[in-house]
Amino acid sequence: MTRRHTDTTLMLCLATVLITLSHLDAFVPDPRIATGGAIGNSLFFFLSGYGLAMSLNAAGSDATSPSLLAYLGKRLSRLYPAVLIVACAMLATLQIQMVSITDIVAAFVWPTPFWFISAVVVFYVPIFYLARLQPAGIATAMAALLVPYVFFYSRLDLSQFVVEGPDYFKWINYFGITLMGCLVARLKLTPKLSLFTVAALLMSLLLFLVTKLTVFRYDMGHLQFLFHVWLYPIVFFSFHIFSSEAVLKPLRATPLFPVVALLGGLTLEIYLTQTAWIHWLEAQNYDFGHTVLLLMALVPVLVFSVLTQWLSQRLTAGASRVLHKPRVNPQKPVDLT
């Protein structure tokens, strides 16, 4: 019996909206509105793990399974054309500077100006092996992440909010979220909307909000690991709700779905372009009202994302034609003797 494909379009759209919203604190009346970045990131990483596991296990264990190099080539060719385009735009607008070979490598190869990209690229190799394990093996790998998490957590300055800081600590958590996506794929779970899943998601969101409002207000910075704990049920129950046919089937019949599909299909490009455009716009310090600033932030992001995707596809197609151009055997000389 063929398993029905799980539609993650709405989850991708929600992740895109939350990530973008979290960067709009300079353009909304109250910066507290600009929230949800950690949840959006978690949805992205979960869906990345889910998609990779589904792809890697689609052929089973036969000889057609991709090699590591083929797998990496396919994934990196999806990411890097858009990364290169947006990094060039950031270079042209002086958001990044290059004075050495190291700067060039850092901007265009790794880590790039986008932490999400640098994390995903690092995750690709272990996921290639872990995603094909049985569910128990993936669950064991998730549990093993507690060791480095606890070790490095004990060395953080917990007097301030650091678990989602610019360093590499949060990568441990997001790798765990990625593995959860692999686990859900390997378990072949079918998203099911129910009163329980809705109540569980609402309770998880409430716990996340309460943690956010109380941990530092009451000098409990040592408990900030709870921010990461609540992300797991939030993502898991979001999968059950927003990828369920009970939600998606009526949504597809509405005029809103093409917008959802557009945003879901531009997740990578929106993530990249909003990083560049919103940071540049903030630096201009325009003295306009919040409505005008919000439009100035969002409309170009959508336009630039569509353009970036189009250019990326053209670059990928052109590179593919060059690299896979069939070799023409030289014509043998005619023997006239």
N, C-alpha and C positions, 0 to 999 in steps of 0.2 A: 504494500500500500504506500503510495507516494505521500509524503508529508507536505501539507500546504505551506507555502512560503509565508513567513511572518513579515508583515508590512511595518517597517519602523519609520515611515515618513513623518508621522506626527511627532514621534520622539526626537527625531533630528531637528524638526522645526522648533520644538520647545527648547532644545539645547541651544540652538542658534539665538533665539530670542533672549534667553536668560544670560548667555555670555555677553551679548551686545548690551543688554540692559545694565549689566554690572559695570560697564565702562562709561555710563552716561551721567555720572555724579555731577559733572560740571555743567550739565545742560538741563537739569530738572530742578523744580523748586525746592525739593528736600532731598539731600544726598542719600537718605535712607531708602528712597525709592529704588535707587540703583543698586540692587542686590540680586543674589541668586547665582553668582559666578561659579561658586563651588559646585552647586547642583548641576549647572549647565556643563561644566567640565566633566563631572562624573557621568552624565548621560553620554557625552561624547566618547569617553574612554570605554564605558560599558558597551556601547554600540560598535566601537572599533574591535574589541575582543570578540563580541558576538559575531560580527561579520567575518572576521578572520577565521574563527573556529568553524563557521558554516562552510566557508570556502575551502579550508584545508581538509575538511572531512567529507567533502562532497563526493570525492572519488574513492572513499574508503581507504583501504590499505594496499590497493593494487599498484602496479608499476607506473600508472599514469600520475601518481602524486608528484607535485612539483618539487624540484630541487630547491635548496636554500637560495642559490643565486637567482634562479628564475622567479622565486617568490619575492625576493627583495627587489629585483628589477621591476617587477610589476607594481609593487607598492610604491617604490620611490619615484617611478615615472608618473604616478598619479599625484604625488605631493609636490615634487620639486619644480615643475614648470611654473605653477602658481607662486611658489615661494620665491623663485628667481625674479618673476615679474614684479611682485610687491616689494621685494628687497631693493630692486633697481629704482622703484619709485621713491622709496625711503632715502636712498642714496642721493637721488636728484633733488629732494626737498631738504637735504642736510640733516635728516633725522639719524643717520648713521654716517660715520666717517671712516675712511680707509687710508692708512699711512704705511701699511706693511702687508706682506703676504698673509700674515696671521689674521689681520682684519678681514681680508678678502675671504679666507677660509671660514672665519666665524660668521660672516654675513651670508654667504652663498652655499656653504657645505654643511657645517655643524658648528655651534648649536643653532645658528640662524637667529634673527631678532625675535623669534616666536617660540616661547618655552614649550608650548604644546607640541610643536613639530619636533623639537629636539627630544622630548620625552617619547613620543610615538616611535621615532626612528630607533631609539635605544630598545624599546619594548619589542620591536619586530622580531629580533633574533630569538629571545627566549620563548616568545609566544609561538614561533614556528614549531618548537618542540613540545611545549606544554599543552597547546591547544589540541593536540592529537592524543593526549593521555585519556584514560578512562576518567569519569567524573571524580572518583575517589582520589586519583592522582592530582587532579587540578585542585580539589579541596585541600589536599595536603600541602600543595605549594602555597595556597592562600594562607593557611595556618602558619607555615614557616616564615611568612613575612612579618609575623609578630616579633620575631627575634630582632631583626634590624630596626623595626619600628620602635620597640621599647628601648633598645640600646641608644639610638640617636635622640629619641624623645627625652631621655634622662639628661641629655647634654644641652638641651635648648634653654634659652632664657625665657622662661614661662611667665615672666612678669608682663610681657607684651604678647600681642597676637602674632604667632610665628608659624603655626602649622600650615598656613596657606601663604607663607612668605615667598620671596624670590629665590630661595636656595633650593637644594635638591631634596629636602626632607619630604615634601608633599608627593614626590614621585613614588615613594613606597606605597602610599595610600592609593594613588591612581593606578599603579600596577596591580594592586589588589582588586580594584574596581574592574580593570581590564580582564583579569582572570575570572571574575564573577561573570562577565559576559561570555567568556569561553565555557564556563561551567553550565550556564543556562542553555547555551547552544548544544553542548554535549548531552545534557539531560533531555533535550528535545521537548522542552516545556512549551506548551501552547498558551499564549496569553488569554486569560479569562477574566472578564469583568464580573465582579461580585460585590455584594455589600461588604464582605470581609476585606477585600483588597482596597476598596475605597476608604473604609474606616482605618485600615492599617497605614495607608499613605497619609491620610490627614493627621493621624497620631504621630507619625514620623516627622512630618513637617512641623507640627506643633512642638515636638521635643527639640527639633533643630532651632526653631525660633526662640524658645525659652532659653536654650543654651546660649544663643547669641546675645540675648538681652541681659542675662544674669551673670555669666561667668566672670566678666571683668567689673561689672558693677559691684559685685560682692567679693572682689579680690580672690577669685577662685581660678586663676590662670592655669593652675596645675591640672585642671579638668578640661582644658581645651581640646584634648584628644576626642572628646565627645562630638565635636564638629565632624570628625571623620567617621565616627561610629554610625551616626544617624544617616550618613549618605548612602550606606548600603541598603537599608530597607526602603529609603526614598526611591532609589534607582530601581530596585527589584519590583516594587509595587507599581511604579510608573510604567515599567515594561508591561505588566499585566493589564493595566488600564488603557494606556495610550497606544498599545500595539494590538489591542483586542479588536476583533471584527465587530463586536457590539458597539464600539465607539466609532470605528473607521467607516463602517458601511453607511450609516446615515450621513457622516461627514462628507463622504465622496459625492453624495447627491446634492450638496450645497455649493453655491458660488464661491465659498471660502476655500474649498479644497485646492483649487489651482494655486492659490497664494501659499497655502501650506506646503504643497509639493514644490513650488518654486524655492521657498526658503529652505526646505529640507534638502533640495538638490544643490544648494549653494553653501552648504555648511562650511566647507573648507575655505572657499573664497571669501565668505563674509567674515570668518574668523581672522583671516589674514588682512583684508582691506580695512576692517574696522580698527584693528590695532594701529595701522599706519595713519589712516585718515583722522580718527578721533584724537589721537595724540597730537597730530599736527594742528588740528582745529583748536584744541585746548591751548596750545602755545600762542595762538594769535590773540587771545583775550578780547574777542569782539564784544562790544557793549550792546548786545541786542537782548530782547526778551527771551524767556525760556522757550516759548513756542517756536520762534524763528530759529533759535540755536538748535533745538531738537530736530527741526526739519533739515537744517544745514548739516547735522550730524548723520541723520538716517538716510535721506534720499541719495546723497552721493555714494554712501556705502553700498546700497543696492545696485546703483548704476555701475560703480567700479567693480563690484563682484561679478556681475553679468559679463562685463568686458574682460575681466581677468580669466574667467572660465573659458570664454571664447578664444582668447589668445593662447591659453594653456592647451586647449584641444588642438589648435593649429600647430603649436610647437611640437606637441607629442606626435601628431600625425606626420609632420615633416621629418622629425627625427627617426620615426619608424620606417619611413620610406627610404631614408638614407642608409640606415643600419641594416635593413633587410632587403636591400636592393639585390635582385638575383644576379649572380655572376654569369657573365657571358663567356662561354668557352671560345678561345681564339680559333678562328677557322684554320683548319690544316692546309698547308700549302699543297697545291696540286702538283703531282709528280708528272712532269712532261717528258721524262726520258723513256 
